[in-house]
Amino acid sequence: MRTYLIDSENNELKIDLTRTIIHSSKLVEFEFSTVQNNEVMNTEKIYIKKLAGSYFSSVDSISWEKMARQHLPVKMLNIDRVFDVYYGYKPSGLNSSAEGELFTKMSGKITKINVKEGDVVVIGQTLLILEAMKMENEIKSSLDGVVKAVHVSEGDVLEENILMMEVE
């Protein structure tokens, strides 16, 4: 899942959860990457362990630190900046969103994806079908271009304002 960190000047960091390995009911390994200009800049692993009702984290699976109670934050503080945190989507109302970014306008299920990364598309071409409220909605390209990224798969059930695809 992609997480967007956006500061007050619309500078953006993207973090992708790339892999989750469940070692046991009490130990999970997460791998995540920092993405900048669609290139992976850094990949790290973190281990989370549950012991006696508390959670502990480790980056090497050897030394462990007790974690404070976690709630999904909406703000994150860095050394010199405060970021708004968006899980799985970037709101289309932000100035940094591009014309070719397709966000869900309503909750629904992806039933068909007609294109893949690298495909050339034209204005009005159906890119995918989103089933919502028992109706199939054709999501069409708003510009001529190339499919830059597909962030969903057939069968995905999405909430409102999820980034599905990018065309440039």
Secondary structure as UniProt FT lines:
FT   STRAND          2..7
FT   TURN            8..9
FT   STRAND          12..24
FT   TURN            25..26
FT   STRAND          27..36
FT   TURN            37..38
FT   STRAND          39..51
FT   TURN            52..53
FT   STRAND          54..58
FT   STRAND          65..66
FT   STRAND          75..77
FT   STRAND          82..87
FT   TURN            92..93
FT   TURN            95..96
FT   TURN            99..100
FT   STRAND          101..103
FT   STRAND          108..113
FT   TURN            117..118
FT   STRAND          120..121
FT   TURN            123..124
FT   STRAND          126..132
FT   TURN            133..134
FT   STRAND          135..140
FT   STRAND          145..150
FT   TURN            154..155
FT   STRAND          157..158
FT   TURN            160..161
FT   STRAND          163..167
//
